[in-house]
């Protein structure tokens, strides 16, 4: 078995290295982009201290070397989302020993292991991909494994330097980071050289979730996915809509709306976002003047940029 395995690995490397072609990438997670996962950071295309994504916009940070495919909540992470190989290759290295926890700037225990748990895959010709922040104990591959595109590697987690559950995908050629959206470097759009099999649509920021509660929820509960009501008591003292988003720009507006059982607006409020934020939430609502009428209530969060609607998230509950 080991002899056949070694020959398979050597055959793969010989064929791939001679071609010297860039790998074509699939998504690195078993999720639906824009619904159950979201690209929350792109590689930094600016060589200086500023940060720009490949579209010359701000969905990145200084020195970021990969693409972050994030989940909407810790609850989604705990339910389990599989990280998969973006292209076929040979596993060159793995790590699966670091605990899952939200990174704090006061944490000095990483010791150069910012990636956390993950894997590096050799695609031949000097090309490799790296997958970071996987859940401890979830790795299903070992060094030397020959794998196909879509092969499971582990699960999205919170290991390493991260403050939200995601898989960070890096692509490198001879050790140099390459942006699969714009391999030629710089910013200005994807051009014609994207390395994705099906290039993900660019999203310049968006909404992860929306919900209803009876008070302004704690931010930790929003991030955990536990802030939303399951049902509305008719004698609830108030009703609050909230929205949880990513990639805010200064001047963005979040519009929060509560729709009642008749489809009419119960409450609407707009909040101006004053600064860029990687993740954020806003909440607003109204006090009850009488019993809430029975039926369905909808929380709607809308992200507006320069007068244009960027994204919408909704959540529906029933009275009890």
ZAKOL-189832 format. One record per residue (C-alpha): x, y, z; residue in three letters. Coordinates in nm, 2 decimals, m for minus. Layout:
BEGIN
@px: X	py: Y	pz: Z	firo: ALA
...
END
This chain:
BEGIN
@px: 0.00	py: 0.00	pz: 0.00	firo: UNK
@px: 0.27	py: 0.25	pz: 0.09	firo: UNK
@px: 0.47	py: 0.17	pz: m0.22	firo: UNK
@px: 0.17	py: 0.23	pz: m0.45	firo: UNK
@px: 0.09	py: 0.54	pz: m0.26	firo: UNK
@px: 0.45	py: 0.68	pz: m0.30	firo: UNK
@px: 0.44	py: 0.61	pz: m0.68	firo: UNK
@px: 0.10	py: 0.79	pz: m0.71	firo: UNK
@px: 0.25	py: 1.10	pz: m0.54	firo: UNK
@px: 0.56	py: 1.09	pz: m0.76	firo: UNK
@px: 0.35	py: 1.06	pz: m1.07	firo: UNK
@px: 0.13	py: 1.35	pz: m0.97	firo: UNK
@px: 0.43	py: 1.58	pz: m0.90	firo: UNK
@px: 0.60	py: 1.49	pz: m1.22	firo: UNK
@px: 0.29	py: 1.57	pz: m1.43	firo: UNK
@px: 0.20	py: 1.89	pz: m1.25	firo: UNK
@px: 0.54	py: 2.03	pz: m1.22	firo: UNK
@px: 0.62	py: 1.98	pz: m1.59	firo: UNK
@px: 0.30	py: 2.17	pz: m1.68	firo: UNK
@px: 0.38	py: 2.46	pz: m1.45	firo: UNK
@px: 0.02	py: 2.58	pz: m1.48	firo: UNK
@px: m0.16	py: 2.76	pz: m1.21	firo: UNK
@px: m0.43	py: 2.54	pz: m1.04	firo: UNK
@px: m0.79	py: 2.61	pz: m1.10	firo: UNK
@px: m0.97	py: 2.66	pz: m0.77	firo: UNK
@px: m1.30	py: 2.56	pz: m0.64	firo: UNK
@px: m1.45	py: 2.69	pz: m0.32	firo: UNK
@px: m1.26	py: 2.57	pz: m0.01	firo: UNK
@px: m1.57	py: 2.51	pz: 0.20	firo: UNK
@px: m1.89	py: 2.30	pz: 0.17	firo: UNK
@px: m2.13	py: 2.59	pz: 0.20	firo: UNK
@px: m2.35	py: 2.82	pz: m0.02	firo: UNK
@px: m2.17	py: 3.14	pz: m0.08	firo: UNK
@px: m2.39	py: 3.44	pz: 0.01	firo: UNK
@px: m2.63	py: 3.23	pz: 0.21	firo: UNK
@px: m2.44	py: 3.00	pz: 0.46	firo: UNK
@px: m2.10	py: 3.15	pz: 0.41	firo: UNK
@px: m1.96	py: 3.48	pz: 0.30	firo: UNK
@px: m1.63	py: 3.62	pz: 0.18	firo: UNK
@px: m1.54	py: 3.87	pz: 0.45	firo: UNK
@px: m1.18	py: 3.96	pz: 0.35	firo: UNK
@px: m0.99	py: 3.95	pz: 0.03	firo: UNK
@px: m0.61	py: 3.96	pz: m0.02	firo: UNK
@px: m0.45	py: 4.30	pz: 0.02	firo: UNK
@px: m0.36	py: 4.44	pz: m0.32	firo: UNK
@px: m0.19	py: 4.75	pz: m0.19	firo: UNK
@px: 0.19	py: 4.72	pz: m0.15	firo: UNK
@px: 0.20	py: 5.00	pz: 0.10	firo: UNK
@px: 0.05	py: 5.06	pz: 0.45	firo: UNK
@px: m0.30	py: 5.10	pz: 0.31	firo: UNK
@px: m0.53	py: 4.81	pz: 0.22	firo: UNK
@px: m0.73	py: 4.75	pz: m0.09	firo: UNK
@px: m0.90	py: 4.44	pz: m0.24	firo: UNK
@px: m0.87	py: 4.34	pz: m0.60	firo: UNK
@px: m1.16	py: 4.58	pz: m0.69	firo: UNK
@px: m0.97	py: 4.87	pz: m0.54	firo: UNK
@px: m1.22	py: 4.88	pz: m0.25	firo: UNK
@px: m1.16	py: 4.83	pz: 0.12	firo: UNK
@px: m1.26	py: 4.47	pz: 0.20	firo: UNK
@px: m0.92	py: 4.37	pz: 0.32	firo: UNK
@px: m0.66	py: 4.48	pz: 0.57	firo: UNK
@px: m0.29	py: 4.56	pz: 0.55	firo: UNK
@px: m0.08	py: 4.25	pz: 0.47	firo: UNK
@px: m0.37	py: 4.01	pz: 0.44	firo: UNK
@px: m0.25	py: 3.72	pz: 0.21	firo: UNK
@px: m0.56	py: 3.52	pz: 0.15	firo: UNK
@px: m0.94	py: 3.50	pz: 0.11	firo: UNK
@px: m1.16	py: 3.45	pz: 0.42	firo: UNK
@px: m1.47	py: 3.24	pz: 0.38	firo: UNK
@px: m1.66	py: 3.32	pz: 0.70	firo: UNK
@px: m1.97	py: 3.17	pz: 0.87	firo: UNK
@px: m2.26	py: 3.38	pz: 1.00	firo: UNK
@px: m2.23	py: 3.26	pz: 1.36	firo: UNK
@px: m2.06	py: 3.04	pz: 1.62	firo: UNK
@px: m2.37	py: 2.82	pz: 1.61	firo: UNK
@px: m2.31	py: 2.76	pz: 1.24	firo: UNK
@px: m1.95	py: 2.66	pz: 1.32	firo: UNK
@px: m2.06	py: 2.42	pz: 1.59	firo: UNK
@px: m2.32	py: 2.26	pz: 1.35	firo: UNK
@px: m2.01	py: 2.18	pz: 1.14	firo: UNK
@px: m1.90	py: 2.31	pz: 0.80	firo: UNK
@px: m1.65	py: 2.10	pz: 0.61	firo: UNK
@px: m1.33	py: 2.26	pz: 0.46	firo: UNK
@px: m1.25	py: 2.10	pz: 0.12	firo: UNK
@px: m0.95	py: 2.10	pz: m0.11	firo: UNK
@px: m0.98	py: 2.38	pz: m0.37	firo: UNK
@px: m0.76	py: 2.18	pz: m0.62	firo: UNK
@px: m0.60	py: 1.83	pz: m0.64	firo: UNK
@px: m0.26	py: 1.78	pz: m0.50	firo: UNK
@px: m0.05	py: 1.62	pz: m0.23	firo: UNK
@px: m0.08	py: 1.72	pz: 0.14	firo: UNK
@px: 0.26	py: 1.87	pz: 0.23	firo: UNK
@px: 0.18	py: 1.95	pz: 0.60	firo: UNK
@px: m0.09	py: 1.96	pz: 0.86	firo: UNK
@px: m0.14	py: 2.10	pz: 1.21	firo: UNK
@px: m0.43	py: 1.98	pz: 1.44	firo: UNK
@px: m0.34	py: 2.07	pz: 1.80	firo: UNK
@px: m0.45	py: 2.43	pz: 1.86	firo: UNK
@px: m0.76	py: 2.51	pz: 2.07	firo: UNK
@px: m1.05	py: 2.70	pz: 1.92	firo: UNK
@px: m1.11	py: 3.04	pz: 2.08	firo: UNK
@px: m1.16	py: 3.40	pz: 1.99	firo: UNK
@px: m0.82	py: 3.56	pz: 1.95	firo: UNK
@px: m0.73	py: 3.85	pz: 2.18	firo: UNK
@px: m0.46	py: 4.10	pz: 2.10	firo: UNK
@px: m0.33	py: 4.03	pz: 2.45	firo: UNK
@px: m0.27	py: 3.66	pz: 2.36	firo: UNK
@px: 0.10	py: 3.61	pz: 2.30	firo: UNK
@px: 0.09	py: 3.23	pz: 2.28	firo: UNK
@px: 0.07	py: 3.19	pz: 1.90	firo: UNK
@px: 0.44	py: 3.19	pz: 1.85	firo: UNK
@px: 0.42	py: 3.23	pz: 1.47	firo: UNK
@px: 0.13	py: 2.99	pz: 1.44	firo: UNK
@px: m0.12	py: 3.25	pz: 1.34	firo: UNK
@px: m0.28	py: 3.01	pz: 1.09	firo: UNK
@px: m0.39	py: 2.78	pz: 1.37	firo: UNK
@px: m0.49	py: 2.43	pz: 1.26	firo: UNK
@px: m0.48	py: 2.36	pz: 0.89	firo: UNK
@px: m0.32	py: 2.20	pz: 0.59	firo: UNK
@px: m0.08	py: 2.29	pz: 0.30	firo: UNK
@px: m0.14	py: 2.12	pz: m0.04	firo: UNK
@px: 0.12	py: 2.10	pz: m0.31	firo: UNK
@px: m0.03	py: 2.14	pz: m0.66	firo: UNK
@px: 0.30	py: 2.10	pz: m0.85	firo: UNK
@px: 0.50	py: 2.36	pz: m1.05	firo: UNK
@px: 0.57	py: 2.56	pz: m0.73	firo: UNK
@px: 0.19	py: 2.62	pz: m0.66	firo: UNK
@px: 0.04	py: 2.55	pz: m0.32	firo: UNK
@px: m0.27	py: 2.63	pz: m0.12	firo: UNK
@px: m0.30	py: 2.67	pz: 0.26	firo: UNK
@px: m0.61	py: 2.64	pz: 0.47	firo: UNK
@px: m0.62	py: 2.81	pz: 0.81	firo: UNK
@px: m0.82	py: 2.82	pz: 1.13	firo: UNK
@px: m0.97	py: 2.47	pz: 1.12	firo: UNK
@px: m1.13	py: 2.32	pz: 1.43	firo: UNK
@px: m0.90	py: 2.13	pz: 1.66	firo: UNK
@px: m0.93	py: 1.75	pz: 1.61	firo: UNK
@px: m1.11	py: 1.79	pz: 1.28	firo: UNK
@px: m0.83	py: 1.72	pz: 1.03	firo: UNK
@px: m0.90	py: 1.42	pz: 0.81	firo: UNK
@px: m0.58	py: 1.42	pz: 0.60	firo: UNK
@px: m0.21	py: 1.36	pz: 0.67	firo: UNK
@px: 0.12	py: 1.46	pz: 0.51	firo: UNK
@px: 0.17	py: 1.27	pz: 0.19	firo: UNK
@px: m0.19	py: 1.21	pz: 0.11	firo: UNK
@px: m0.28	py: 1.24	pz: m0.26	firo: UNK
@px: m0.62	py: 1.41	pz: m0.28	firo: UNK
@px: m0.87	py: 1.53	pz: m0.54	firo: UNK
@px: m1.05	py: 1.86	pz: m0.56	firo: UNK
@px: m1.33	py: 1.86	pz: m0.31	firo: UNK
@px: m1.17	py: 1.62	pz: m0.07	firo: UNK
@px: m1.26	py: 1.69	pz: 0.29	firo: UNK
@px: m0.97	py: 1.83	pz: 0.50	firo: UNK
@px: m1.15	py: 1.92	pz: 0.83	firo: UNK
@px: m1.40	py: 2.17	pz: 0.96	firo: UNK
@px: m1.41	py: 2.55	pz: 0.99	firo: UNK
@px: m1.30	py: 2.65	pz: 1.34	firo: UNK
@px: m1.15	py: 2.93	pz: 1.55	firo: UNK
@px: m0.79	py: 2.83	pz: 1.59	firo: UNK
@px: m0.50	py: 3.07	pz: 1.55	firo: UNK
@px: m0.53	py: 3.45	pz: 1.50	firo: UNK
@px: m0.90	py: 3.49	pz: 1.43	firo: UNK
@px: m1.20	py: 3.66	pz: 1.58	firo: UNK
@px: m1.47	py: 3.49	pz: 1.37	firo: UNK
@px: m1.52	py: 3.14	pz: 1.24	firo: UNK
@px: m1.38	py: 3.11	pz: 0.89	firo: UNK
@px: m1.14	py: 2.93	pz: 0.66	firo: UNK
@px: m0.85	py: 3.14	pz: 0.53	firo: UNK
@px: m0.74	py: 3.02	pz: 0.19	firo: UNK
@px: m0.40	py: 3.13	pz: 0.06	firo: UNK
@px: m0.26	py: 3.06	pz: m0.28	firo: UNK
@px: 0.12	py: 3.08	pz: m0.34	firo: UNK
@px: 0.36	py: 3.04	pz: m0.63	firo: UNK
@px: 0.72	py: 2.96	pz: m0.53	firo: UNK
@px: 0.63	py: 3.10	pz: m0.18	firo: UNK
@px: 0.49	py: 3.43	pz: m0.31	firo: UNK
@px: 0.12	py: 3.50	pz: m0.24	firo: UNK
@px: m0.11	py: 3.52	pz: m0.54	firo: UNK
@px: m0.46	py: 3.66	pz: m0.55	firo: UNK
@px: m0.68	py: 3.41	pz: m0.74	firo: UNK
@px: m0.92	py: 3.69	pz: m0.82	firo: UNK
@px: m0.64	py: 3.89	pz: m0.99	firo: UNK
@px: m0.32	py: 3.69	pz: m1.04	firo: UNK
@px: m0.14	py: 3.97	pz: m1.22	firo: UNK
@px: m0.15	py: 4.17	pz: m0.89	firo: UNK
@px: m0.27	py: 4.52	pz: m0.80	firo: UNK
@px: m0.63	py: 4.62	pz: m0.82	firo: UNK
@px: m0.87	py: 4.72	pz: m1.09	firo: UNK
@px: m1.10	py: 4.42	pz: m1.13	firo: UNK
@px: m1.06	py: 4.05	pz: m1.21	firo: UNK
@px: m0.97	py: 4.10	pz: m1.57	firo: UNK
@px: m0.96	py: 3.77	pz: m1.77	firo: UNK
@px: m0.71	py: 3.58	pz: m1.55	firo: UNK
@px: m0.92	py: 3.47	pz: m1.25	firo: UNK
@px: m0.80	py: 3.13	pz: m1.12	firo: UNK
@px: m1.14	py: 3.03	pz: m0.99	firo: UNK
@px: m1.33	py: 2.76	pz: m1.18	firo: UNK
@px: m1.65	py: 2.97	pz: m1.11	firo: UNK
@px: m1.53	py: 3.31	pz: m0.98	firo: UNK
@px: m1.74	py: 3.41	pz: m0.67	firo: UNK
@px: m1.93	py: 3.73	pz: m0.73	firo: UNK
@px: m1.77	py: 4.03	pz: m0.56	firo: UNK
@px: m1.95	py: 4.14	pz: m0.25	firo: UNK
@px: m1.82	py: 4.47	pz: m0.11	firo: UNK
@px: m1.97	py: 4.41	pz: 0.24	firo: UNK
@px: m2.29	py: 4.26	pz: 0.35	firo: UNK
@px: m2.52	py: 4.13	pz: 0.62	firo: UNK
@px: m2.47	py: 3.80	pz: 0.80	firo: UNK
@px: m2.80	py: 3.79	pz: 0.98	firo: UNK
@px: m3.10	py: 3.98	pz: 1.12	firo: UNK
@px: m3.33	py: 3.91	pz: 1.40	firo: UNK
@px: m3.59	py: 4.02	pz: 1.65	firo: UNK
@px: m3.56	py: 4.04	pz: 2.03	firo: UNK
@px: m3.73	py: 4.22	pz: 2.32	firo: UNK
@px: m3.42	py: 4.42	pz: 2.42	firo: UNK
@px: m3.10	py: 4.52	pz: 2.25	firo: UNK
@px: m2.91	py: 4.20	pz: 2.25	firo: UNK
@px: m2.55	py: 4.15	pz: 2.36	firo: UNK
@px: m2.30	py: 4.15	pz: 2.08	firo: UNK
@px: m2.16	py: 3.82	pz: 2.19	firo: UNK
@px: m2.51	py: 3.66	pz: 2.16	firo: UNK
@px: m2.54	py: 3.81	pz: 1.81	firo: UNK
@px: m2.21	py: 3.65	pz: 1.71	firo: UNK
@px: m2.30	py: 3.33	pz: 1.87	firo: UNK
@px: m2.62	py: 3.30	pz: 1.68	firo: UNK
@px: m2.84	py: 3.30	pz: 1.99	firo: UNK
@px: m2.98	py: 3.65	pz: 2.00	firo: UNK
@px: m3.29	py: 3.60	pz: 1.79	firo: UNK
@px: m3.63	py: 3.52	pz: 1.95	firo: UNK
@px: m3.79	py: 3.19	pz: 1.86	firo: UNK
@px: m4.14	py: 3.34	pz: 1.91	firo: UNK
@px: m4.29	py: 3.67	pz: 2.03	firo: UNK
@px: m4.51	py: 3.69	pz: 2.34	firo: UNK
@px: m4.80	py: 3.92	pz: 2.28	firo: UNK
@px: m4.74	py: 4.09	pz: 2.61	firo: UNK
@px: m4.37	py: 4.16	pz: 2.53	firo: UNK
@px: m4.27	py: 4.51	pz: 2.66	firo: UNK
@px: m4.09	py: 4.60	pz: 2.34	firo: UNK
@px: m3.97	py: 4.47	pz: 2.01	firo: UNK
@px: m3.62	py: 4.53	pz: 1.87	firo: UNK
@px: m3.48	py: 4.46	pz: 1.53	firo: UNK
@px: m3.11	py: 4.41	pz: 1.48	firo: UNK
@px: m2.87	py: 4.35	pz: 1.19	firo: UNK
@px: m2.52	py: 4.19	pz: 1.19	firo: UNK
@px: m2.29	py: 4.28	pz: 0.91	firo: UNK
@px: m1.94	py: 4.28	pz: 0.77	firo: UNK
@px: m1.72	py: 4.51	pz: 0.56	firo: UNK
@px: m1.87	py: 4.84	pz: 0.68	firo: UNK
@px: m1.75	py: 5.17	pz: 0.52	firo: UNK
@px: m1.77	py: 5.51	pz: 0.67	firo: UNK
@px: m2.10	py: 5.67	pz: 0.55	firo: UNK
@px: m2.29	py: 5.34	pz: 0.51	firo: UNK
@px: m2.64	py: 5.33	pz: 0.64	firo: UNK
@px: m2.82	py: 5.04	pz: 0.81	firo: UNK
@px: m3.19	py: 5.05	pz: 0.78	firo: UNK
@px: m3.39	py: 4.84	pz: 1.03	firo: UNK
@px: m3.75	py: 4.77	pz: 0.97	firo: UNK
@px: m4.01	py: 4.57	pz: 1.16	firo: UNK
@px: m4.31	py: 4.45	pz: 0.96	firo: UNK
@px: m4.63	py: 4.34	pz: 1.13	firo: UNK
@px: m4.88	py: 4.06	pz: 1.06	firo: UNK
@px: m5.06	py: 4.28	pz: 0.81	firo: UNK
@px: m4.74	py: 4.35	pz: 0.62	firo: UNK
@px: m4.73	py: 4.71	pz: 0.73	firo: UNK
@px: m4.43	py: 4.88	pz: 0.88	firo: UNK
@px: m4.44	py: 4.87	pz: 1.26	firo: UNK
@px: m4.11	py: 5.04	pz: 1.30	firo: UNK
@px: m3.83	py: 5.18	pz: 1.09	firo: UNK
@px: m3.50	py: 5.33	pz: 1.18	firo: UNK
@px: m3.18	py: 5.43	pz: 0.99	firo: UNK
@px: m2.83	py: 5.44	pz: 1.15	firo: UNK
@px: m2.53	py: 5.61	pz: 0.99	firo: UNK
@px: m2.21	py: 5.40	pz: 1.02	firo: UNK
@px: m1.92	py: 5.64	pz: 1.10	firo: UNK
@px: m1.61	py: 5.42	pz: 1.04	firo: UNK
@px: m1.49	py: 5.11	pz: 0.86	firo: UNK
@px: m1.56	py: 4.79	pz: 1.06	firo: UNK
@px: m1.48	py: 4.43	pz: 0.98	firo: UNK
@px: m1.79	py: 4.32	pz: 1.17	firo: UNK
@px: m2.06	py: 4.52	pz: 1.35	firo: UNK
@px: m2.42	py: 4.51	pz: 1.46	firo: UNK
@px: m2.69	py: 4.77	pz: 1.51	firo: UNK
@px: m3.03	py: 4.75	pz: 1.69	firo: UNK
@px: m3.33	py: 4.97	pz: 1.73	firo: UNK
@px: m3.70	py: 4.91	pz: 1.82	firo: UNK
@px: m4.01	py: 5.04	pz: 2.00	firo: UNK
@px: m4.20	py: 4.99	pz: 2.32	firo: UNK
@px: m4.54	py: 4.82	pz: 2.32	firo: UNK
@px: m4.85	py: 5.04	pz: 2.36	firo: UNK
@px: m5.08	py: 4.74	pz: 2.38	firo: UNK
@px: m5.06	py: 4.36	pz: 2.31	firo: UNK
@px: m4.88	py: 4.28	pz: 1.99	firo: UNK
@px: m5.14	py: 4.15	pz: 1.74	firo: UNK
@px: m5.11	py: 3.78	pz: 1.66	firo: UNK
@px: m4.94	py: 3.66	pz: 1.35	firo: UNK
@px: m4.60	py: 3.69	pz: 1.18	firo: UNK
@px: m4.34	py: 3.96	pz: 1.24	firo: UNK
@px: m4.04	py: 4.03	pz: 1.02	firo: UNK
@px: m3.71	py: 4.19	pz: 1.10	firo: UNK
@px: m3.54	py: 4.33	pz: 0.79	firo: UNK
@px: m3.19	py: 4.48	pz: 0.79	firo: UNK
@px: m3.07	py: 4.66	pz: 0.48	firo: UNK
@px: m2.72	py: 4.79	pz: 0.41	firo: UNK
@px: m2.71	py: 5.10	pz: 0.20	firo: UNK
@px: m2.39	py: 5.25	pz: 0.05	firo: UNK
@px: m2.40	py: 5.58	pz: m0.15	firo: UNK
@px: m2.77	py: 5.55	pz: m0.19	firo: UNK
@px: m2.75	py: 5.20	pz: m0.33	firo: UNK
@px: m2.88	py: 4.89	pz: m0.15	firo: UNK
@px: m2.59	py: 4.65	pz: m0.10	firo: UNK
@px: m2.75	py: 4.37	pz: 0.09	firo: UNK
@px: m3.06	py: 4.26	pz: 0.28	firo: UNK
@px: m3.12	py: 4.01	pz: 0.56	firo: UNK
@px: m3.45	py: 3.90	pz: 0.71	firo: UNK
@px: m3.59	py: 3.70	pz: 1.00	firo: UNK
@px: m3.95	py: 3.60	pz: 1.07	firo: UNK
@px: m4.11	py: 3.49	pz: 1.40	firo: UNK
@px: m4.47	py: 3.41	pz: 1.51	firo: UNK
@px: m4.66	py: 3.53	pz: 1.82	firo: UNK
@px: m4.74	py: 3.28	pz: 2.08	firo: UNK
END
